[in-house]
Amino acid sequence: MRCDFCAKDAVTLIRYNGSHLCSDHFRKYFEKRVKREIRKQIDLRPGDKIAVAVSGGKDSMVTLHLLHSVFGSRKDLEMHAISIDEGIEGYRPPSLDIVREYCLEKGIPYHRRGFDELGVSMDAAAPVCGDNSPCTYCGVFRRRLMNDEARRIGARLIATGHNLDDMAQSVLMNFVRGDVDRLARLGPHTKVQPGLVPRFHPLRLIPEKESLLYAMVSGIPYWDGECPYYREALRNQYRKVIGELENASPGAKFGIMSSYDTLRPLLSDGGKELRICECGEPTLGAKCKSCELLGVLTERIKCP
């Protein structure tokens, strides 16, 4: 097939709008939507620091690449990349090498934090996670270290690589659970809470397949290894359901997000005020989830 806008061969069919696009027009289409989303989500001020959560996977590398292309030449802004090493042998080290090399090439300050600071690793924790999947522990600890490092460097915002698929899955998961508070706390954050660096998501309305294609046609390096604990995640059930909906009705993921965005103003008051845990992290209760899970893991690792 030919591109709908020129004589070049198309590299993709955008099923939800019927467009055939060559690599050049696909990049323009992709970048236009991401830049529009950035403008909608954030209002930067001179002197701001932006932290970018970067794992080395396709979505986070695309996010880092695009934010650097948009803001990299601005002298009144700082952009920092933050990676978290979960302690997964053979999986995380190669991806962090990619991030480190990219940041060195682009002149982006790079920060690495690791689960070893908390006295755990996912390789040690996974066998004793009990009823919770390893992803439950991993996500909580990653968010703690990411938030702590962003505060340490003085970042006003954290950008993450969550794409349309990720966001639609999160919305559906929380609807099914009836977790209104968690729905209210989904990013992008407009309400600044004590101790919590607000997050925004430039790829929020970009399907995962398009993020992958953009990385490929743009020559952006990324790590495509699969986490050995990935298959145990509850999220996989929702990924399958949403994938089937999208195959039957192209645009279903956008429909989920459009419905959520319509409801979101009604949920904003449902988000409870956060307190500060003794570890310094924000929490709804007396102790943050990270400290709770660390306590559980410590006991289980001592007494398997």
C-alpha positions as CSV (number, residue, x, y, z in Angstrom):
1,M,0.0,0.0,0.0
2,R,1.0,3.6,-0.7
3,C,1.0,6.3,1.9
4,D,-2.1,8.4,1.8
5,F,-0.1,11.6,1.7
6,C,2.8,10.8,-0.7
7,A,4.0,8.2,-3.1
8,K,6.2,6.3,-0.6
9,D,5.3,2.8,0.6
10,A,3.2,2.8,3.8
11,V,4.8,1.2,6.9
12,T,1.5,1.0,8.9
13,L,-2.2,1.1,8.7
14,I,-3.8,3.1,11.5
15,R,-6.9,0.9,12.0
16,Y,-8.9,3.3,14.1
17,N,-8.9,6.0,11.4
18,G,-8.1,4.1,8.2
19,S,-4.8,6.0,7.4
20,H,-1.9,4.4,5.5
21,L,1.3,6.2,6.4
22,C,4.9,6.1,5.3
23,S,7.7,6.3,7.9
24,D,8.0,10.1,7.5
25,H,4.3,10.9,7.8
26,F,3.9,8.4,10.6
27,R,6.6,10.2,12.6
28,K,4.9,13.5,12.0
29,Y,1.5,12.1,13.0
30,F,3.0,10.6,16.1
31,E,5.0,13.6,17.2
32,K,2.1,16.0,16.6
33,R,-0.1,14.0,19.0
34,V,2.6,13.7,21.7
35,K,3.4,17.4,21.6
36,R,-0.3,18.3,21.9
37,E,-0.6,16.0,24.9
38,I,2.5,17.6,26.6
39,R,0.9,21.0,26.1
40,K,-2.4,19.8,27.6
41,Q,-0.8,18.2,30.6
42,I,2.0,20.6,31.8
43,D,2.8,24.3,32.0
44,L,6.5,24.7,32.5
45,R,8.1,27.6,34.2
46,P,11.7,29.0,33.8
47,G,14.0,27.1,36.0
48,D,11.9,23.9,36.1
49,K,13.5,20.5,36.4
50,I,11.9,17.6,34.7
51,A,12.6,14.0,35.7
52,V,12.0,11.2,33.2
53,A,11.5,7.7,34.4
54,V,13.5,5.5,32.0
55,S,13.8,1.7,32.1
56,G,15.4,1.3,28.7
57,G,12.2,-0.2,27.2
58,K,10.7,1.2,24.0
59,D,8.1,3.5,25.7
60,S,10.4,5.1,28.2
61,M,13.1,5.6,25.5
62,V,10.6,7.2,23.1
63,T,9.5,9.5,25.9
64,L,13.0,10.5,26.8
65,H,13.9,11.0,23.1
66,L,10.8,13.2,22.4
67,L,11.1,15.3,25.6
68,H,14.8,15.9,24.8
69,S,13.9,16.9,21.2
70,V,11.2,19.3,22.5
71,F,13.0,20.8,25.6
72,G,16.7,19.9,25.1
73,S,17.6,23.2,23.6
74,R,15.9,25.3,26.2
75,K,18.5,26.9,28.6
76,D,15.8,27.7,31.2
77,L,14.9,24.1,31.8
78,E,16.7,21.0,33.1
79,M,15.9,17.4,32.2
80,H,17.2,14.4,34.2
81,A,16.8,10.7,33.5
82,I,16.2,8.4,36.4
83,S,16.4,4.6,36.2
84,I,15.6,2.0,38.9
85,D,17.6,-1.3,39.1
86,E,15.2,-3.8,40.6
87,G,17.8,-6.5,41.0
88,I,16.8,-8.8,38.2
89,E,19.9,-10.6,36.9
90,G,20.2,-10.8,33.1
91,Y,17.2,-8.5,32.5
92,R,17.8,-5.0,34.0
93,P,21.6,-4.5,33.5
94,P,21.4,-4.5,29.7
95,S,18.6,-2.0,29.6
96,L,20.3,0.4,32.0
97,D,23.4,0.3,29.7
98,I,21.2,1.5,26.9
99,V,19.9,4.4,29.0
100,R,23.3,5.4,30.3
101,E,24.8,5.5,26.8
102,Y,21.9,7.5,25.4
103,C,22.1,10.0,28.2
104,L,25.9,10.3,27.7
105,E,25.4,11.0,24.0
106,K,22.7,13.6,24.5
107,G,24.2,15.2,27.6
108,I,21.3,14.3,29.8
109,P,22.1,14.0,33.6
110,Y,21.6,10.3,34.5
111,H,20.6,9.0,37.9
112,R,20.5,5.3,39.0
113,R,18.7,4.0,42.1
114,G,18.4,0.4,43.1
115,F,16.3,-1.9,45.3
116,D,19.6,-2.8,47.1
117,E,19.1,0.5,48.9
118,L,16.0,-1.0,50.5
119,G,17.8,-4.2,51.4
120,V,16.0,-6.3,48.8
121,S,16.2,-7.5,45.2
122,M,13.4,-8.9,43.0
123,D,15.3,-12.1,42.4
124,A,15.3,-12.6,46.2
125,A,11.7,-11.4,46.7
126,A,9.9,-13.2,43.9
127,P,10.0,-16.7,45.5
128,V,8.5,-15.4,48.7
129,C,5.8,-13.0,47.4
130,G,3.0,-15.2,48.6
131,D,-0.5,-14.3,47.3
132,N,0.7,-11.1,45.7
133,S,2.5,-11.2,42.3
134,P,6.2,-10.0,42.2
135,C,4.9,-7.0,40.1
136,T,3.0,-5.7,43.2
137,Y,6.2,-5.4,45.2
138,C,8.2,-4.2,42.3
139,G,5.8,-1.4,41.3
140,V,5.6,-0.1,44.9
141,F,9.4,-0.1,45.4
142,R,10.1,1.5,42.0
143,R,7.6,4.3,42.7
144,R,9.2,5.0,46.1
145,L,12.7,5.3,44.7
146,M,11.6,7.2,41.7
147,N,9.7,9.7,43.8
148,D,12.6,10.0,46.3
149,E,15.2,10.7,43.6
150,A,13.0,13.2,41.8
151,R,12.6,15.1,45.1
152,R,16.3,14.9,45.8
153,I,17.2,16.6,42.5
154,G,14.5,19.2,42.9
155,A,12.3,18.0,40.0
156,R,8.9,19.7,39.7
157,L,7.5,16.9,37.5
158,I,8.2,13.3,36.5
159,A,7.4,12.0,33.0
160,T,6.7,8.3,32.6
161,G,6.3,6.2,29.4
162,H,2.8,4.9,30.1
163,N,1.1,4.4,26.8
164,L,-2.6,4.1,25.8
165,D,-2.7,0.4,26.5
166,D,-1.2,0.9,30.0
167,M,-3.7,3.6,30.9
168,A,-6.7,1.8,29.6
169,Q,-5.7,-1.3,31.5
170,S,-5.3,0.8,34.7
171,V,-8.7,2.4,34.3
172,L,-10.4,-0.9,33.7
173,M,-8.6,-2.6,36.6
174,N,-9.7,0.1,39.0
175,F,-13.3,0.1,37.8
176,V,-13.5,-3.6,38.3
177,R,-12.1,-3.3,41.8
178,G,-14.4,-0.4,42.6
179,D,-11.3,1.6,43.7
180,V,-12.5,5.2,43.2
181,D,-9.6,6.7,45.2
182,R,-7.0,5.0,43.0
183,L,-8.9,6.1,39.9
184,A,-8.8,9.7,41.2
185,R,-5.0,9.4,41.7
186,L,-4.2,8.2,38.2
187,G,-1.9,10.6,36.3
188,P,-1.4,13.1,34.9
189,H,-1.5,14.7,38.3
190,T,-3.0,18.2,38.6
191,K,-3.1,18.3,42.4
192,V,0.2,18.6,44.2
193,Q,0.3,16.4,47.3
194,P,2.9,16.7,50.1
195,G,6.0,14.6,49.3
196,L,4.7,13.4,45.9
197,V,6.3,14.8,42.7
198,P,3.4,15.1,40.1
199,R,3.6,12.8,37.1
200,F,2.6,13.3,33.5
201,H,2.4,10.9,30.6
202,P,3.3,12.2,27.1
203,L,2.4,8.8,25.5
204,R,-1.0,8.6,27.3
205,L,-3.0,8.4,24.1
206,I,-0.4,6.6,22.0
207,P,-1.1,2.8,21.3
208,E,1.7,0.5,22.3
209,K,2.2,-0.7,18.8
210,E,2.7,2.8,17.5
211,S,5.3,3.5,20.2
212,L,7.2,0.4,19.1
213,L,7.0,1.4,15.4
214,Y,8.1,5.0,16.2
215,A,11.2,3.7,18.0
216,M,12.0,1.4,15.1
217,V,11.6,4.0,12.3
218,S,13.4,6.7,14.3
219,G,16.4,4.5,15.2
220,I,15.8,5.0,19.0
221,P,17.7,2.3,20.9
222,Y,15.7,0.2,23.4
223,W,15.8,-3.0,25.3
224,D,13.2,-5.6,24.3
225,G,13.9,-8.3,26.9
226,E,11.0,-9.8,28.9
227,C,11.0,-9.6,32.6
228,P,11.1,-13.2,34.0
229,Y,8.3,-12.3,36.5
230,Y,6.0,-10.6,33.9
231,R,3.6,-13.5,33.4
232,E,2.5,-13.5,37.0
233,A,1.1,-10.0,36.8
234,L,-2.7,-9.6,37.3
235,R,-2.6,-6.8,34.7
236,N,-2.1,-9.5,32.0
237,Q,-5.8,-10.5,32.3
238,Y,-6.9,-6.9,31.5
239,R,-4.3,-6.6,28.7
240,K,-6.0,-9.6,27.1
241,V,-9.5,-8.3,27.5
242,I,-8.7,-4.9,26.1
243,G,-6.8,-6.4,23.3
244,E,-9.8,-8.5,22.3
245,L,-12.0,-5.4,22.5
246,E,-9.7,-3.4,20.3
247,N,-9.5,-6.2,17.7
248,A,-13.3,-6.3,17.5
249,S,-13.8,-2.6,17.7
250,P,-10.8,-0.5,16.6
251,G,-10.7,2.6,18.9
252,A,-12.0,0.8,22.0
253,K,-8.9,1.9,24.0
254,F,-9.6,5.5,23.1
255,G,-13.2,5.0,24.1
256,I,-12.1,3.8,27.6
257,M,-9.9,6.8,28.1
258,S,-12.5,9.3,26.7
259,S,-15.0,7.9,29.2
260,Y,-12.5,8.1,32.0
261,D,-11.6,11.7,31.1
262,T,-15.3,12.7,31.2
263,L,-15.7,11.2,34.6
264,R,-12.4,12.4,36.0
265,P,-13.5,15.9,37.1
266,L,-16.1,14.2,39.3
267,L,-13.4,12.0,40.9
268,S,-10.9,14.7,41.7
269,D,-12.5,15.4,45.1
270,G,-12.4,11.7,45.9
271,G,-8.6,11.6,46.2
272,K,-7.8,11.7,49.9
273,E,-5.1,13.9,51.3
274,L,-1.8,12.2,51.7
275,R,0.4,12.2,54.9
276,I,4.1,11.6,55.2
277,C,5.4,8.2,56.3
278,E,8.4,8.0,58.7
279,C,10.5,7.0,55.7
280,G,9.6,10.3,54.0
281,E,7.2,8.9,51.4
282,P,3.6,10.1,51.0
283,T,0.9,7.7,52.4
284,L,-2.8,7.4,53.0
285,G,-2.3,5.5,56.3
286,A,0.1,5.6,59.2
287,K,2.7,3.6,57.2
288,C,3.3,3.7,53.4
289,K,2.8,0.6,51.2
290,S,6.5,0.4,50.6
291,C,7.3,0.1,54.3
292,E,4.5,-2.4,54.8
293,L,5.7,-4.7,52.0
294,L,9.4,-4.4,53.1
295,G,8.3,-5.6,56.5
296,V,6.5,-8.6,55.0
297,L,9.4,-9.5,52.7
298,T,12.0,-9.2,55.4
299,E,10.2,-11.7,57.6
300,R,9.6,-14.1,54.7
301,I,13.2,-14.0,53.5
302,K,14.4,-14.7,57.0
303,C,11.9,-17.5,57.5
304,P,11.1,-19.1,54.2
